[in-house]
Amino acid sequence: MKIPVLDKGFVELVDVMGNDLSAVRAARVSFNMELKDEEKDRRLVEYLMRHGHESPFEHIVFTFHVKAPIFVARQWFRHRIASYNELSGRYSKLSYEFYIPPLQRFGQSKIDPEKAIEKISHTVNESYRTYIELLEAGVPREVARIVLPLNLYTRFYWTVNARSLMNFLNLRADSHAQWEIQQYAVAIAKIFREKCPWTYEAFIKHAYKGDLLREV
């Protein structure tokens, strides 16, 4: 599954280990029991979520490939119970790919939104031109990259268990989060719902603290 996000980004599911039944098996081992029928197993998922018994959901693990602006990635990496590997500007020449906000992101600012976009685009062009000139002059990539702005796109792999993923959704799939990372959180939620429908439904019903996903 690959979902486009913002103007040039995406969220792609690379791998998943487990599903709703993984949480059920992990919970039932406490009582030396195995899976039962679908109705009872689904009720158990809801019971676990309703009563805050979240450790069984750590046995469901996702790996995502994400392309996002650097400022979004830095917010994302605050979620520490996960594994990350990011594109390196020390070892790779960085591509000309920058996030340009849509007009509505400028709200009630005193500058005309189109003029603001023009200024952002000009700054991006100048910084990338300087970056290329520095590289061509033999400046190391790790030094040349320092002129690039935070709206440069980066890519990273994110491996996370379902418990930590739900914490991410609580904080980022919410109107109090920055709009750009909200868009990524909604995309993550769509994949989560597709792969673990019982867990997702129970999460929204009993544990979700945000507001955006109640409308999705």
C-alpha positions in Angstrom: 0.0 0.0 0.0 1.3 3.4 -1.0 -0.6 6.6 -0.2 0.4 10.0 -1.7 0.8 12.8 1.0 1.3 16.5 0.5 2.7 17.6 -2.9 5.5 15.1 -3.3 5.4 12.8 -0.3 4.0 9.4 0.5 3.5 6.7 3.1 4.2 3.1 1.9 3.7 -0.1 3.8 6.8 -2.2 3.3 6.2 -5.1 5.7 3.9 -6.2 8.4 4.3 -8.9 11.0 1.1 -10.1 12.6 -2.5 -9.0 12.6 -5.4 -8.8 15.0 -5.0 -12.4 16.0 -1.4 -11.8 17.1 -2.7 -9.6 19.9 -5.3 -12.2 20.8 -2.8 -15.0 21.0 -0.4 -12.9 23.1 -3.3 -12.1 25.5 -4.6 -15.6 25.8 -1.2 -17.1 26.7 -1.6 -15.6 30.1 -4.4 -18.2 30.7 -2.7 -20.9 28.7 -5.4 -20.7 26.1 -5.4 -20.6 22.3 -7.6 -18.8 19.7 -11.3 -19.3 20.0 -14.0 -18.4 17.4 -14.0 -15.1 15.6 -16.7 -13.4 17.7 -14.9 -14.2 21.0 -11.5 -13.2 19.6 -12.9 -9.9 18.4 -14.5 -9.3 21.8 -11.2 -9.9 23.5 -9.5 -7.2 21.3 -12.2 -4.8 22.4 -11.8 -5.8 26.0 -8.1 -5.3 25.9 -8.4 -1.8 24.4 -11.3 -0.8 26.7 -9.3 -1.7 29.8 -5.9 -0.4 28.7 -4.2 -3.8 28.4 -2.0 -2.7 25.5 1.1 -4.9 25.6 -0.5 -7.6 23.4 -0.6 -5.1 20.6 3.2 -4.9 20.6 3.2 -8.2 18.8 1.9 -6.5 15.7 4.8 -4.8 13.8 4.7 -2.5 10.8 7.5 -1.2 8.6 6.7 1.9 6.6 8.7 3.8 3.9 8.0 7.5 4.3 8.8 10.5 2.2 8.3 13.7 4.1 9.7 17.2 4.5 12.6 17.4 7.0 10.5 19.5 9.5 7.8 16.8 9.5 10.4 14.0 9.9 11.9 15.8 12.9 8.5 15.9 14.6 8.0 12.2 13.7 11.3 11.1 15.2 10.2 12.4 18.6 8.2 9.1 18.8 11.1 7.1 20.1 9.7 3.6 20.7 10.4 2.7 17.1 13.3 2.1 14.7 14.4 4.6 12.1 16.8 4.7 9.2 16.9 7.9 7.1 18.4 9.0 3.8 21.8 10.4 4.5 23.0 13.7 3.1 26.5 12.8 4.0 26.6 9.8 1.6 24.1 10.8 -1.1 23.5 13.9 -3.3 20.2 15.3 -2.3 17.5 15.8 -4.9 15.7 19.0 -5.8 12.5 18.1 -4.0 11.0 20.7 -1.7 7.6 21.0 -0.1 5.6 24.1 -1.2 2.6 24.7 1.1 -0.9 25.1 -0.5 -2.4 28.5 -0.5 -4.7 27.8 2.5 -1.7 27.2 4.8 -1.0 30.9 4.9 -4.2 31.7 6.9 -4.7 35.3 7.9 -1.1 36.4 7.2 -0.6 39.9 6.0 1.3 38.8 2.9 -0.6 37.6 -0.2 -0.4 33.7 -0.3 0.8 33.6 -3.9 3.5 36.2 -3.0 4.5 34.0 0.0 4.8 31.0 -2.2 6.9 33.0 -4.7 9.3 34.0 -1.9 9.6 30.4 -0.6 10.2 29.1 -4.1 12.9 31.7 -4.7 14.7 30.8 -1.5 14.5 27.1 -2.4 16.0 27.7 -5.8 18.8 29.9 -4.4 19.7 27.4 -1.7 19.7 24.4 -4.0 21.8 26.3 -6.5 24.3 27.2 -3.8 24.3 23.5 -2.7 25.2 22.3 -6.2 27.9 25.0 -6.6 29.5 23.9 -3.4 29.4 20.2 -4.5 31.0 21.1 -7.8 33.7 23.0 -6.0 34.6 19.9 -4.1 33.0 20.8 -0.8 32.1 17.6 1.1 28.4 16.6 0.9 28.1 16.7 4.7 29.1 20.4 4.6 27.4 21.5 1.4 24.0 20.3 2.7 23.9 22.9 5.5 22.5 25.5 3.1 19.3 23.5 2.4 16.1 24.5 4.1 13.8 22.4 6.3 11.2 21.9 3.5 13.6 19.6 1.7 12.1 16.2 1.3 13.8 13.3 3.1 13.0 9.5 3.1 13.1 7.1 6.0 12.0 3.7 7.1 9.9 3.5 10.3 9.4 0.1 12.1 6.9 0.4 14.9 4.6 -1.9 16.9 0.9 -1.3 16.9 0.9 0.0 20.5 3.4 2.8 19.6 1.6 3.4 16.3 -1.6 4.1 18.2 0.3 6.6 20.4 1.5 8.3 17.3 -2.1 8.5 16.0 -3.3 9.9 19.3 -0.8 12.8 19.1 -0.5 13.4 15.4 -4.0 12.5 14.0 -5.3 15.5 15.9 -6.2 19.0 15.0 -3.7 20.3 17.6 -0.8 18.8 15.6 0.8 20.7 12.7 -1.3 20.3 9.6 1.4 18.6 7.5 2.1 15.8 10.0 -1.7 15.4 10.4 -1.9 14.3 6.7 0.7 11.6 7.3 -1.0 10.4 10.4 -4.3 10.0 8.5 -2.5 8.0 5.8 -0.9 5.7 8.5 -4.4 5.3 10.0 -5.8 4.1 6.7 -3.1 1.4 6.4 -3.6 0.4 10.0 -7.3 0.0 9.5 -6.8 -2.1 6.4 -4.4 -4.5 8.1 -5.8 -4.7 11.6 -9.5 -3.8 11.4 -10.5 -5.2 14.8 -7.8 -3.4 16.6 -8.4 -0.2 14.7 -12.1 -0.2 15.4 -11.5 -0.9 19.2 -8.8 1.8 19.3 -11.2 4.5 17.8 -14.0 3.4 20.1 -12.1 3.1 23.4 -8.6 4.6 23.3 -8.3 7.3 20.6 -7.8 10.7 22.1 -7.7 12.8 18.9 -10.4 14.1 16.7 -9.4 13.7 13.0 -10.0 10.0 12.7 -13.5 10.1 13.9 -14.3 11.7 10.6 -12.3 9.3 8.4 
